Amino acid sequence: MALIAMAGLPGVGKSTIARGLAERFPGVLINVDDVASALVRAEFERSFATGLAGYLVAEQVARVNLALGSHVIVD
């Protein structure tokens, strides 16, 4: 199993590469922006705390999937 964490400036292709990796391995793709957006849709106010919660939720989902033996790509 592997954990791959994507990092870098906006708009450089991290998400495109992450999707390709998830298809190739195959692996679980966790997009932190999607998690944070879901929290906002659930009417949590957009704030530092909401952004942090997005990362913490993504971390927990990654931990569970790694424990199950899956490759995990965090974007």
Order of alpha helices (4+ residues) and beta strands (2+ residues): beta-alpha-beta-alpha-alpha-beta
